[in-house]
């Protein structure tokens, strides 16, 4: 049995065998099978959380998705992230004939065959994304969403050089590589914290001999962190939400309403002009966003009516209302969800699939409403200044 890519550690009368795998390499899966069968460990740890484990073993059960619940729970962005990862993986599989995550599937199968206990050792991907999201500010959020959407629509071939780099990373790291170059502090939630989480889960695995199937990039960090104790509860906490966006979110509508009310008091016709301007800028741009997403006419009308009011309440968004109407009128069927992972490879497919069209309606209606708030607010102030 070759010892290449294998790290053996002995701590407190337990043996830990770390297999540094390449997530896009057929040889890694073969080595995982060979090591587990030869070592017959008490436990096998794999670098997956519950969500990715279900995805990898059961497939992406898109047909079970409740699109209304996705909008209600404000998880349209998370679904977009999952689609991006799915699209990224499928592109690699198509280009190189490689199924990312094959070594993890092999780890699961070999654990069952040898009677070892399977341990899902990675942190919940939603927690990781939440901690990434909380570290990047408004500019970073815009850049990240741009990169995610770009990765969905990209037809760019992955070079052999990029493939070699990916062999030292996991899918999440590989997808966000360019982004983390701009935000070096994201190494903490993406790599360092996960090294700590993984090392503690591996150390806590039952039995005297434990095999861990890991992306090669995590092995050096885990080798260092496994000697220490880590608080899994603390590492699993969602970051506290900043109060600044909430303050700004309420300050803008209060200011706009105060300016319109004051203008009404001083000059009713100018106040009416401000109210009409606010309504038209918000409603029109949100409606245009819905039209760009090829939303149903009733979804367009909903966006037009809702945007001027939702812009005055940070707890509401025009895209949610437009999205609900779109989902109700053009309810996705099982076939739409089953085609989802294929349709996201082309702009045409993305717009034609009922599921992704609903997401587009939500996103573009909200973008239009946000732009309308800026332009409508500016026009309200212009009229106010002219009537001083």
N, C-alpha and C positions, 0 to 999 in steps of 0.2 A: 504493500500500500504506500503510495507516494505521500511524503510529508509536506510537499509544497502547498502553500496557502493554509497550513494548519498550525495553530498556536496552542500549545498545551500548558495549562496552569494548574498548580496544586495549592489549594488554600483550605486550611482547616480540615484536613483529611478528605477533601473532595477534589475530584479531578474534573477540570473543565477543558473541553476540546472545542476550540473556536475554528470554524471553517470560514475563511475569508473568500466569499463567492463573488463572481461577476454576474450581475443580474441579467446580463444579455449574453451569456455564454453557455453552450451546450455541455462543455466539459465540466462546468461547475456542478450541474445536476448529477452527472455521472459520479463525480467525486463524493457528493453528499451521500448517494446510495452506497458507495463503497465503504465510506467511513462508518456510517451507522450500522451497516451489516457486520462489519468487522469488530466494532467496539461494543455493540449491544448495550447502549447506555440506559440508565434508569429514566432519563428525561431528554427530550429534544426540544430546544428553544428555537423558534423561528422569528425572523424580523417582520412580523405582521401584527396588526391590531385586529380586533374583532370584525370591524367593518371590511377591511381588506381581505381577511380570512374568508368571510362569507362571499365576497366578490370573486375570489380566486377559486373557491371550491364549488360555488353554485352559479357562477357567472353573474354579470350585472343584471339583477332582477328588475329591469326597468319597468316591466309590465305591472309590478307591484307598487309603483310610485303613485302617490296621490298628489297630482299637480296642484290641486287647491290647497292642500296642506303645505306644500313647498312654498307657495306664495304667502300663505298665512303665517308660516314660521319664519319668513324672511330668509329662506335658504336658497333663493335663486342663484346667488353667487356661488354657494358651495356646490350646487348641482353643476354649475358651469365649470368649476374646478375639476370635479370628477369626470366630466365629459372631456376636458382638456387632457387629463391623465390617460383616459381611455383612448383618445385619438392619438396621443403621442406613442402609446404602447403599440397600437395597431399599425401605425406607420412603420415602426421598427420591425414588427413581425412581418409586414408585407415586403419590406425592402431586403431584409437579411434572412428571412426564414427562421427568425428566432422568436420564441414566445417568452417575453419578460416574465420573471417570477417562476420559471420552470424549476429552479433549484428549491424554491419554497414548497412547491407542489410535491417534489420528490421527498423533501424533509417530512411532510405530512404523511405521505404514503409509507415511507420507511419506518416512521415512528409507529404506525399502526401494525406493520408487518412484524416488527421486533417486540411489540408490546410495551414500548416506552411511552411515558406520559408526555403529551404534547403541551407545550407552554407557548402562548402567544405573548411575545416579549416586548413588542414595540408599543409606544404610546399611541393613544387614539389620534388618528390623523386630523380629526376636527379640532382637538386641543392644540396640536402642532400648528395648524393653519391659524387658529385664533391667536396664538402667541406670536406668530409671524405678523399677522394683521395688526396686532396691537403695538408693534415695534417700528412701523414704517411711516406713520403720519399720512396726511391727506395726499401729498405728492406721490408718496410711495404706493398708496392704494391705487391711484390712477395708473401709475406705471405697471403695477402688478396685473391689474385687470386688462390693460392693453396687451401685455405679454401673453397672458392666458388666452385671450381671444385670438391673438396673433398665432399662437401655437395650434389652435383648432383649425384655422383656415390655411395654415402654411402648407405648401406643396414642396417645400425645400427638401432636397435629399440630405440624409444624414451621412456625413463623410466618414471614411474609415478612421480618421484621426479622432473625430467626435465619438465614434463607437468605442475606441480604445479608452477614451476618458470616461465614458459611461460605465465601462467595466469596473471602474474604481468607485462608482457611486450607486445610490439607489435611484429609483425613478423620480422621486420627489426632488432630490438634489440635482439630478441631471436636467430636469425641466426648468428649475429655477436658477441654474448656474449663472447665466448672464445677469439675472436680477440680483443675486447675492454679490456679484462683483461691484454693483453700484451701492449695495447696502451691506458692508462687511459685518455689521453687528448681528445680521440674521444668522450668522454661523452658530450663534448661541442656541436659539430655539430649534434650528434645523439639524445641527450636528451635535454640539456639546451636550445639550440637555438630553437628547435622545441616547447619547452614549451612556450618560448617567442612569437613565431609566432602564435601558437594555441591560446594563451591567448588574443592576440590583435585581431585576427579574431573573437573570441567569443565575445569580448567586443564590436566590431564594428557591430555585427549582429543586424538586424533590430528588432524593437518591444520592449516591456517592459518586456517580459518573454522569456528567451532563455534556451533551453535544449541542453547540449553538451554531445555527446556520445564519450567517450575517453577510451584509455587503462589506467588501474588503475595506471600504473607507472607514467603517466603524471599529475595526479590530484594534488599531493602535489606541484609540480613546478608551475602549472597553477594557483593554489590558491594564491601562493606568487607573481607571475609575473603579474597577471591581474590588480593589483593595480597600475602598472606602465605603461608608454607609450613606445611602441616599434616601431622602424622603419622597416616596412615590406620590403621596398625596399632594405635597407641595409642587412637585413637577407636573401634576395633572390639573393644577388650578388654572382657570381662565384668567387672563390679565384684567385688572380693574379697568372699567371703561373711563376714558377721559371725560371730564365735565365740560371741557371747552366746546366741543361740537354741539352739546346740548344747550349751552349758554348762547352760542351764536345762533343755533336753530330757533330759539325762542326770541332772541333779541331782534332779529330781522323782521319777523311778522309784527311784533309789538311796535317797532319803529315805523314800519310802513303804515299800519293802522292809525298810529298816533299822528303821522304827517297828514294822512287823508282826512282824519277827523278834524284836525286843526284847520286845514284848508277849507273844508266844508263850512266850518264856523265863520271863517273870514270871507270866503267867496264860494257859495254853494255850486255855481256852475263849474268853477275850476276843480272843486272836490269831486263832482260827478265825472269830469274829464279824467281825473286820476283813477277813479274806480273803474271806468270803462277801459282805460289803458292797461291797468293791472289785469283785468279779466281777459282782454284780448291777447296780450303778450303771453301770459301763462297758458291759457286755453289753446291758442293757435299753435304754439311751439310744441306743446305736449301732444296735440293732435297730429302735427306733422311727424313727430317721432314715431307715433303709432302707425301712420301711413307708411313710413320708411320700413317698418317691421312687417308690412303687408297685413296689418290688423284688420279685423272685420269692421265694416262701417259703424256698427253699434259700439265697438271698442274705441273707435276714433272719437265718436260723439261723447262717450263716457270720459275719455281723457280730456276733451275740451271743457266739459262741464266741471269735472272734479279738480283739475289742476289749480284754478284760482283759489279754491278753498283749502285744498291739501297743502298748498304752499304757505298757508297761514298757520298750519299745525304740523310741527316736526314729527309727531307720532303717526302721521298718515302720509301716503304717497300716491300720486295719481296713477303710477304704473301698476299698483296693486289692484285698483278698481278696474282699470283697463284690462289687466291680465285676467282677473276673475271673469269679466264679461267674455273675453276671447276664449277662455277655457270652457265656459258654459255653452257658448254657441258652437265652437269648434272643438268639442271634447275629444282628446286623443284616445285612440283605441289601442288594443294590445299590439297590433301590427306596427303602429307608430313607435311604441317603446322598443319593440324588438329590432326595428330598423335604425334606431337612434345611433348606435355606435358606428354604423356604416355611413349614415347621412351626414354626420358631423365632419366628414372628410372633404366636403365641397360646399361652397357658398350656396349653390342651388339647393342642395340637400338640406342645409341648415335652415334655409327659409321655407322649404316645402314641408318639412316635418312639423306636424302640429304641436309637438312638445316644445321643440326649440323655437318655434314661432311665438309661442306664449312667453317664453323667456325673453325673446327679443322685444315683444310688446312691453313687458314690464320694464326692461332696461331702457329702451328708447323713449318711452313715455316719461319716465323719470328724468332722463337726461334733458328732454325738451322742457319739462316743467322747471328744472333747475336753471336752465338758460333763460326761460321766461321770467323767473323770479328776479334774476340779475337785471335783465333789460327792462322789465316792468317796474322794478324798484327804482332804476335809474330815471325812468320817465316820470314816475311819481315825484321824485326829488326835483326834476327839471321844472315841472309845472308849479311845484311849491315855491322854488326860487323866483320864478317869473312873476309870481303873485305876491311876493313879499312887499 
